[in-house]
């Protein structure tokens, strides 16, 4: 029936161009034309009713609770945040095209990655495109972008890529550290994720922060909080209900980097969705077909443990707190109770060494992060994994780092409990 409707609409639109009749009012992006899942207005309302849109306590950031199948969760975000999704993704897409000039380059990049992306995320992207009424190629291109920016092969096109990336504005050497209870004043574990992605200089992502609380179908994953932006389904920061936290950073351009592998943001979505321990995290990262060179720092709030992984096409290494870390001339001397790595090696060693044993959440936000963040600082997250809470902030504009912005607090445990207690029964907005 849906296929018949699609072809009927196409014929009517073609006819309207020659007859000038009222069929121009037909919307070819309507979900009943595009979706092979939704077959009625009633079904669409039932899907949207399984989601909830809220705000953080300070009123700064949207919190979107989504539940159901991957397609339904993508559709819920596209539908409930349609205007924001369209404004955010289309602005970024247009900016990318100003630099790349050809949509085919973006299409090719996504198609290289597509065979390695789990079907659930393909379905979720379809749902997002249908709910927001965006072209699918736009959604695909945005989700291919993180891997493009880390691809070592861009050195072949140094001049072109330099123009596309506006020099060093999109530097991706971030920083991460984890402080065990023995290294903090209040004896709580804190994990820090500093994202020096620089996208506030190219996009408006920072104007559309979003916490997406994903509640998968029963038995098909772990609930999680994806700390990101409207319309971006991949994960680069986040925490799941098992107390697993995310941290990553690009790590040079070694030989063999490729886009023919599982994109990093979807590897991290797998970690959020399926990891219950650091053993699970290691398995997910090690077995995912690799693309570019990354460093990951993950922690487990249940055990108070953390691990740092070096992952590229040729190796997977595991590093733990309490041991010196040295690789390719980069040296991170052991600091008791701390695991760390990042762009400014000496600054991290000195600052974390002098504050070891006295660290507090306030000190980390006001003193440590501003000291070690890069000029391209785009987002910062301070996790308290044992409590399932976190603080986070985004850049305020092209010249205003995230490190100097006020932090927003979110209690993931309480928010998830409230949503589950409500039974996902919320009223959908009026249909447009």
C-alpha positions in Angstrom: 0.0 0.0 0.0 2.8 2.5 1.0 4.7 1.7 -2.2 1.6 2.3 -4.3 1.0 5.6 -2.5 4.6 6.6 -3.3 4.3 5.9 -7.0 0.9 7.4 -7.2 2.2 10.6 -5.6 5.1 10.7 -8.0 2.8 10.4 -11.0 0.6 13.2 -9.6 3.5 15.5 -9.0 4.8 14.9 -12.6 1.3 15.5 -13.9 1.0 18.7 -11.9 4.1 20.2 -13.7 2.3 20.0 -17.0 -1.3 20.6 -15.9 -0.8 23.3 -13.2 -3.4 21.5 -11.0 -3.5 21.4 -7.3 -1.4 18.3 -6.9 1.6 20.6 -6.1 0.2 20.6 -2.6 1.4 17.0 -2.1 4.4 16.7 0.2 6.7 14.0 -1.2 8.5 13.9 2.2 5.3 12.8 4.1 5.9 9.8 6.2 3.1 7.8 4.7 4.9 8.1 1.3 8.4 7.4 2.6 8.0 4.9 5.5 7.6 1.2 5.1 6.9 1.0 8.8 4.1 3.6 9.4 0.9 2.9 7.5 -1.6 5.1 9.3 -2.0 8.4 11.2 -3.1 6.4 14.3 0.1 4.3 14.2 2.2 7.4 13.9 0.5 8.9 16.9 1.1 5.7 18.9 4.8 5.7 18.1 5.2 9.4 19.1 3.3 8.8 22.3 6.1 6.4 23.5 8.5 9.4 23.8 8.7 12.4 26.1 10.3 15.8 25.7 11.6 17.7 28.7 14.2 20.1 29.9 17.1 19.9 32.4 16.4 21.6 35.7 18.2 24.8 34.7 16.1 25.1 31.6 19.1 25.2 29.3 19.1 21.8 27.5 16.4 19.6 26.0 16.1 16.1 27.3 14.4 13.6 24.9 13.3 10.3 26.2 12.7 7.8 23.4 11.6 4.2 23.5 10.7 1.3 21.2 12.4 0.0 18.1 15.4 1.8 16.6 13.2 3.1 13.8 10.6 4.4 16.3 13.3 6.1 18.4 14.7 7.9 15.4 11.3 8.9 14.3 10.4 10.2 17.7 13.4 12.6 17.7 12.7 13.7 14.1 9.0 14.3 14.9 9.2 15.9 18.3 12.2 18.1 17.4 11.4 18.6 13.7 12.2 22.3 13.4 15.4 22.0 15.5 16.6 18.9 13.6 16.0 20.6 10.2 17.6 23.8 11.2 20.6 22.2 12.8 21.4 19.5 10.2 20.6 21.6 7.1 22.9 24.5 8.3 25.7 22.1 8.8 25.0 20.3 5.6 25.1 23.5 3.6 28.3 24.6 5.3 29.9 21.3 4.4 28.8 21.7 0.8 30.4 25.1 0.7 33.7 23.4 1.3 33.3 20.1 -0.4 31.2 21.4 -3.3 29.8 18.0 -4.4 27.2 16.0 -2.6 28.6 12.9 -4.3 31.7 13.1 -2.1 29.5 12.9 1.0 27.4 10.1 -0.5 30.6 8.1 -1.3 31.9 8.5 2.2 28.8 7.2 3.8 28.6 4.3 1.4 32.1 3.2 2.3 31.0 3.1 6.0 27.5 1.7 5.5 28.3 -2.0 5.2 29.9 -1.8 8.7 27.1 0.1 10.4 24.7 -2.2 12.3 21.2 -2.3 10.8 19.6 -0.8 14.0 21.4 2.5 13.4 20.5 2.4 9.7 16.9 2.0 10.8 17.3 4.8 13.3 18.6 7.2 10.7 15.6 6.3 8.5 13.3 7.1 11.3 15.0 10.4 12.0 14.8 11.4 8.3 11.1 10.4 8.0 10.1 12.1 11.3 11.9 15.4 10.5 11.0 15.2 6.8 14.6 15.6 5.7 16.2 14.0 2.7 17.9 10.7 3.8 21.2 11.7 2.1 21.4 14.7 4.5 21.1 12.5 7.5 23.6 10.0 6.1 26.1 12.8 5.3 26.0 14.3 8.8 26.7 10.9 10.3 29.6 10.2 8.0 31.3 13.5 8.8 33.1 12.5 12.1 35.0 9.7 10.3 35.9 12.0 7.4 37.5 14.5 9.8 39.7 11.8 11.4 40.7 10.1 8.1 44.5 10.0 7.6 44.0 9.6 3.8 43.0 13.3 3.6 46.8 14.0 3.6 46.7 13.0 -0.1 44.5 16.0 -0.6 46.3 18.3 1.8 45.6 21.6 0.1 41.9 20.8 -0.5 41.3 19.4 3.0 43.1 22.4 4.6 40.7 24.7 2.8 37.7 22.5 3.8 38.8 22.3 7.5 39.8 26.0 7.7 43.3 25.1 9.0 43.5 23.8 12.5 40.0 24.9 13.6 38.8 21.3 13.6 41.6 19.7 15.6 40.4 16.6 17.2 43.1 15.7 19.7 40.9 15.8 22.8 41.7 15.0 26.5 40.3 12.5 29.0 41.0 11.4 32.5 39.6 9.4 35.3 40.2 10.0 39.0 39.6 7.1 41.4 38.1 7.7 44.8 41.6 7.8 46.3 42.5 10.8 44.1 39.5 13.0 45.1 38.6 15.0 48.2 35.2 13.5 48.6 36.3 10.0 47.7 34.0 9.8 44.7 35.1 8.6 41.3 35.1 11.3 38.5 35.6 10.8 34.8 36.3 13.7 32.5 35.7 13.9 28.8 37.1 17.0 27.0 36.0 17.2 23.4 38.2 19.6 21.4 36.3 19.1 18.2 36.1 22.7 17.0 32.7 22.3 15.3 31.4 25.5 16.9 33.6 27.3 14.3 31.8 25.6 11.4 28.4 24.6 12.6 25.6 25.5 14.9 25.6 22.2 16.8 26.4 24.0 20.0 23.1 25.9 19.7 21.2 22.6 19.8 22.5 20.6 22.7 20.4 17.5 23.5 20.4 14.6 26.0 18.8 11.6 24.4 17.7 9.0 26.9 17.4 5.8 24.8 15.2 3.0 26.3 15.4 0.0 23.9 12.8 -2.7 23.6 12.7 -5.1 26.5 15.8 -7.3 26.6 17.4 -5.6 23.6 20.0 -3.4 25.3 20.9 -1.1 28.2 19.1 2.3 28.7 21.5 5.1 28.1 22.0 8.9 28.0 23.6 10.2 24.8 25.1 13.6 25.5 25.1 15.2 22.1 23.1 17.5 19.8 19.7 17.5 18.1 19.7 15.3 15.0 23.0 13.5 15.6 22.3 9.9 16.5 25.9 8.7 17.0 27.6 9.0 20.4 30.8 10.7 21.4 29.9 11.4 25.0 27.4 9.5 27.2 26.7 7.2 30.1 24.5 4.1 30.4 22.4 2.7 33.2 25.3 0.2 34.1 27.6 3.2 34.9 29.7 2.9 31.8 31.0 6.2 30.5 32.4 7.3 27.2 35.6 9.2 26.3 37.5 9.3 23.0 40.1 11.3 21.1 41.7 11.2 17.6 45.2 9.9 17.7 47.4 11.0 14.8 47.3 9.8 11.2 49.0 6.4 11.0 49.2 4.4 7.8 46.2 2.3 7.0 43.5 4.6 8.1 40.3 4.1 6.1 36.6 4.8 6.1 35.8 1.2 5.3 34.9 0.2 8.9 32.5 0.9 11.6 32.3 4.6 12.3 33.5 5.6 15.8 30.2 7.2 16.8 28.3 4.0 16.2 31.0 1.9 17.9 30.3 4.1 21.0 26.6 3.7 20.5 27.2 0.0 20.8 29.1 0.6 24.0 26.2 2.6 25.4 23.6 0.1 24.2 25.3 -3.2 25.2 28.2 -2.8 27.6 27.6 -3.8 31.2 31.3 -4.0 32.2 34.7 -2.9 30.9 35.1 -6.5 29.6 32.1 -5.8 27.4 33.6 -2.5 26.3 36.9 -4.1 25.3 35.1 -6.8 23.3 32.9 -4.2 21.4 35.9 -1.9 20.5 38.2 -4.8 19.6 35.8 -6.6 17.4 34.4 -3.5 15.5 36.1 -3.2 12.1 38.5 -0.3 12.7 38.7 2.9 10.7 41.0 5.6 12.0 43.3 5.8 15.0 41.6 6.6 18.3 42.2 6.6 22.0 39.3 5.6 24.2 39.0 6.2 28.0 36.1 4.4 29.6 35.1 3.9 33.2 32.7 1.7 35.2 30.9 3.3 38.1 29.9 -0.1 39.6 33.5 -1.2 40.2 35.3 2.2 40.3 37.7 1.0 37.5 38.8 2.7 34.3 40.8 1.7 31.2 42.4 3.4 28.3 42.5 1.8 24.9 44.7 2.5 21.8 42.9 1.3 18.7 43.9 1.6 15.0 44.0 -0.8 12.0 46.8 -2.8 13.4 46.5 -2.9 17.2 44.3 -2.9 20.2 46.1 -2.0 23.5 44.7 -1.8 27.0 46.2 0.5 29.6 45.3 0.8 33.3 45.9 3.3 36.1 49.1 3.2 38.0 51.5 2.5 35.0 53.5 4.8 32.8 52.0 5.3 29.3 54.4 5.9 26.5 53.7 5.7 22.8 55.2 7.4 19.7 57.1 9.8 21.8 54.0 10.7 24.0 54.7 10.2 27.7 52.1 10.2 30.4 53.9 9.3 33.7 51.9 7.3 36.2 49.9 9.4 38.8 48.4 7.4 41.7 44.7 7.0 41.3 44.6 8.6 37.9 44.4 7.5 34.3 44.8 10.2 31.7 45.7 11.1 28.1 45.3 14.1 25.9 46.7 16.8 23.7 48.7 18.8 26.2 50.8 16.1 27.8 52.9 18.2 30.1 50.0 20.4 31.2 47.9 17.3 32.1 50.8 15.7 34.1 51.5 18.8 36.1 48.0 19.9 36.8 46.7 16.4 37.7 49.8 15.7 39.7 49.5 18.8 41.9 45.8 18.4 42.5 45.9 14.6 43.1 44.0 13.8 46.3 42.3 17.1 46.4 40.1 17.0 43.3 36.4 18.0 43.6 33.8 18.3 40.9 33.9 22.1 41.3 37.7 22.2 41.0 37.6 20.0 37.9 35.1 22.3 36.2 36.6 25.6 37.2 40.3 25.0 37.3 41.4 21.7 35.6 39.3 21.6 32.4 40.0 25.3 31.4 43.7 24.7 31.9 44.0 21.6 29.7 41.3 22.2 27.0 42.4 23.4 23.6 41.2 26.6 21.8 38.9 24.3 19.8 37.1 23.1 23.0 33.6 22.2 21.9 32.1 20.2 24.7 33.0 19.0 28.2 31.5 16.3 30.4 32.2 15.5 34.0 30.7 12.1 35.0 30.0 10.8 38.4 29.6 7.2 37.3 28.7 5.7 40.7 25.7 8.1 41.0 24.7 8.0 37.3 24.9 11.8 37.2 26.9 14.2 35.1 27.6 17.9 34.4 28.3 19.1 30.8 28.7 22.3 28.8 29.1 23.3 25.1 30.8 26.2 23.4 28.8 29.4 23.2 30.0 30.6 19.8 32.8 30.5 17.3 35.2 32.2 19.7 33.8 31.1 23.1 35.2 27.7 24.4 33.0 25.3 26.3 35.4 25.5 29.2 34.3 29.0 30.1 30.5 28.3 29.9 28.2 27.4 32.8 27.7 23.7 33.3 24.3 21.9 33.3 23.7 19.1 35.7 21.6 16.0 34.9 20.6 13.1 37.1 20.3 10.3 34.7 19.2 7.7 37.3 16.3 9.9 38.5 15.2 10.9 35.0 15.2 7.3 33.7 13.3 6.2 36.8 10.6 8.9 36.3 10.2 8.1 32.6 9.9 4.3 33.2 7.4 5.0 36.0 5.2 7.0 33.6 5.0 4.0 31.3 6.0 6.1 28.3 2.4 7.4 28.2 2.7 11.0 27.0 0.3 12.8 24.7 1.8 13.6 21.2 1.7 17.2 19.9 -0.9 18.2 17.4 -0.1 16.9 14.0 1.2 19.4 11.4 
